[in-house]
Amino acid sequence: MTPEHLQPLSQPLASQPLVSIVAPCYNAEKYLEAALQSIFAQDYSNFEVIIVDDGSTDNSLAMLRALQDTYDFKLLTQQNQGVSATLNNGLKHARGVYVSTPDLDDIMLPHSLSVRARYLDEHPKVGCVGALIAYMDSDGAEIKTQHRTKVKKFSFDQIVSEAVVIGAPGALYRMEALQAAQFYDPNIKVQDFQITLRIASKGYEIHELPVCVTRYRRHPNNLSRRFKVLLDADMLAMAPYQAHPGYQKGRTVLVNKALKYAVVADKKFAWSLLRTIPLRNYNRTTLKRLKRLVLHR
């Protein structure tokens, strides 16, 4: 991407497609104000914000109601159903041409919408455009930032065989593509992998920009730490594509991802996972996980 892609959009409001920001909220009271401040600091002016509280048990709902005095957003509430069902609820009310689904413990950088909306404007065959993220700890201190120099383009075959995930913090979706994918399967509790697959399976291109658009907060509640839940969701997301020639390779990628945590946290489970990978599908990462499992005490 050239530097001009990071400049604020110069076109008038009438020519900026509406972006719907649909944000699920569950027990995010500690980070809500900072997240909303970043959303409303975008250099892209034509957007609407819909927040769906998924039965928070902390003070999130009261805080959101109070924050409506400062920020213009639609607030929906529901009993706890999980993030996929929560997003589906919000999308029923969304009017945008493009859709962003940020987490409310992250920080959107000011150019976050404009750089991705411009790319979708210029690439009508792209159903989802992702971007890079910077990692921070629970207190907001920077940990590391992703770097790349070129746009990455993923085919459906590659997404299946490499288990490619375009994460919500970096993704901007074309509403038309979400509709073609019939939105999210509410029975799959994790949203990112399933919607990447579903959009690509409908023939839309998936691209990822070499631009950082979000500060992603790592803390003990991140789903990556709950590797069994994530693995179950990933397997459910991959299940419809078992006939694809890349399925077994992609499945191995998913199991290796779970093994990263299991070899330390649950050795018995790790051994059971390893037994599900045929020897012919072992790769360098699998062998690395096996070595870690054997040697870790």
N, C-alpha and C positions, 0 to 999 in steps of 0.2 A: 504494500500500500504506500502510496506517495503521501507526503506531508499534507497535501490539500484535503485529504480525506479526514483529517482531524480538525479542519476549520469549521466554524459554525455554518449551518446552511444559510445561504443568502436568499433563497427564493421566498416569496411572500407566503403568508399563512395559507391562502387559498390553494396553493399548489403543494403544500405539505400533506401527504396522506395522514389520516388520523391514526395514531398509535394507541392501542388499549394496553394499559399496564394493569395486569390482573395479578394481584399479589395475595398468596395464601398467608394466613397468620395463625400460628399456634405457639402460645407461651413465649412471645418475643418481646416482652415488656422492656427488657434492659436495652434493646437496640432500636425500638420503634422510631423514636424521635429523630435519631441520626439517619435512619434509612429513609424516612419521609422527606427530610430536609434535602437529601441527595436526589431523590426523585424529582422534587419540585425545583431543583437547581439546574435542570437540563437546558442545553442551548437549543433544543428542538421544542417549539412552542405548541404544536398541535397534538396534544395527547389528553387522554382521560385516565383516571385512576379508579380502579375497583379493588377494594380490599375485602377478602372473605375471611372472617374469623371462624376457625374450625374447632369451636368449643373449647377455647383456651380456659385453663384453670387458674391462671395467674391474673394479673391486673391488666392484661393486654386490651380487653374489650373496653374497659373504662377509659384507658388511655387513648384509644383510638377515637372514642366519642369526644373526648376533650380536644384531641388534635384536629377534629373537624372544624373547630373555631379558627384554626390557623390555615389549614390546607383544604382544598376543595377536592374531596374524593367521596365516592359512593361506598357505603359500608354495609356489607351483608353478614348475617350470622347464621350458624347452623350447629347442630350437634356434631361431635367429632366423627369424621368419616374418612380421614386420610387426605393426603395432598391431591391425589388424582381427582377424587370426587369434588374436592374443594375448588380446584381449577375449573372443572366442568360447570359448577354452579356459577362461578364468576363469568365464564365465557358466554353463558346465556344472556348476560346483560351487556356484553362488549359490542361496540359498534365500529371498531377500528379495522382498517385495511391490514395493519400489522399488529402483532401481539407480543408483548414482553411479559414474562412471568417471574419477576425477581423474588428472592427470599427477603424477608424483612429483618434479617440480621446482617445483610450485606450493604455495601455502599456503591451506588451507581456513580461513575465518573461523569462530569458534565457533558461530554460528547457521546455518551453511551448510546442514546437513541439516534442521534443524527448520523453517526458514522454507519450504523447498521441499516437505518432506513434508506439512506442514500444508496447503499449497496443493493438492497432489494429493489429500489426504483430502477437501477441500471441493469439488473439481472432478473428478468421476469420468470425465468425457469427455476429459480432458487426458491425452495419452499421454507428453508430454515437457514439462517446465517448465524454462525457462532463467532466468538471472538475470545481473546485471551483474558486471563484474570491475574490479579495480584493477591497473594495470600497474606492475611493478617491474623494475629492471635485474638483471643476474646476481648482484649483491652484495646485493640486497634493498632498495635505495633506491627509494622511490616515484617513478614517472614521471608518471602521470595516473590518474584514476578516472572511470569511466563514470557518467553521471548521467541520470536520467529520472524522471518523476513519475507515469506511468500504466503499467498492465499493457498489453503489446502482445500481440495475438492474431493468429496467422497461419493463413490457410486454405491448403489444398494448392495451389490455383491461384496464390496469392501466393508460396508457397515456390518453386514452379517458375519463375515469371516474374521474380522478384526474386533468385533464387538465395540464399534465406535460409538461414543456417547458425546453428544453436544449438550453440555450442561445448561440448565436454565439460567444461571447467572450471566452467561455469555450469549444466550440465544435470543434472536428475534425471529418470530414466525410470521409467515404469510397466513392470514386468516383463511384464505381459500384452501391452503394446504391442510390446516387443522381441520377444516370441515370435511375435506376429502378423506382424512384419516379417521373421521368420526370421533374426534377429540380423544380423550384419555379413557382407558379401561379402568373403571373405579375399583376393580378387583385387584389391580396391580398397584401396590401402595407407593411405589417410587415412580416418578414421572419421566425422568430424562431419557433413559434408554428406550423405553417403549415408544415415546413420541418420535424420537429420531428414526427408529425402525419403521413406524407406521407411515410417516411422511415420505420417507425414501421409497417404501414399497409401492407408493402411489405414483411413482415416476418423477417426483420432484428432486432437484439437485440439492445437495447439502454442502455448504461451503463454510470455511472457518477463516476469519480474518486475522492477520498478524498485528492486531491492535488490542491493547489492554482497555477494557471498558468497565470493569467491576473490581472492587476490592472484596474478596471473599473471606468471610470470617471462619476461622477454624476454632472450634471449641468442643468440649466433651460430648455435646449432644449431636454433633455431625453424624449423618447417617453412615459415613464411611467407617465409623467405629463400630457400627452395628452390622457386622459383615454377614451374619446369617439372614437378617431381614433383607439386606440388599441383594444377596445371592438368590434368595427365593423370588424376589421381584424380577431380577434379571432373567432368571430361567423362565418365568411365566411370560416375560416379554419376548423371549426368543422362541418359545414353544411353537407359535404358528408357522415358523420357517424351518421346521425339522427336515423338510424335503429338499431344502436348498443345499447345494454341494459344499458350501462353506460353513454349514451349521456346526459340524464337529469341531472345526478349528476355532470358531467363535465361542463355542461352549467351553473349550479349554482355556481361552482367554478369561472368561468369567470365573471359572474355578480357580485359576491362578490368582485372580484379584482377591477372591475370598481367602485363599491360602496365605496371602501376605499377613493377614491378621490371625488366622486360625493356627498357624504353626507356633505362635507364641501364646495365644489366649486359650486354645482348646485343642490339644494335641490329638486326642481321640477323634474329634471331628475332622481334624486335618487329615489323619490317616484314611478316614472313610471317604473324604473328598478325593484324595489321590487315587483310590481304587476305582473311582468312576471315570478316570481318564485312561483310555487304552494306551498301551506302551507306544504304539505308532504315532500317537498324538502328543507325546512328551516333547517339549521344546526347551530352550535354554532357561526360560523363566520357571518352568515346572521343576527342572533339575536344581535350580537355585533354591526354590521353596523346599524341595526334598532335603537338600543339604542343611538348610536352616532348621528343619524339623528334627533331623537326626542329631545335630550338634548343639541345639539350644537347650539350656538347662533352666 
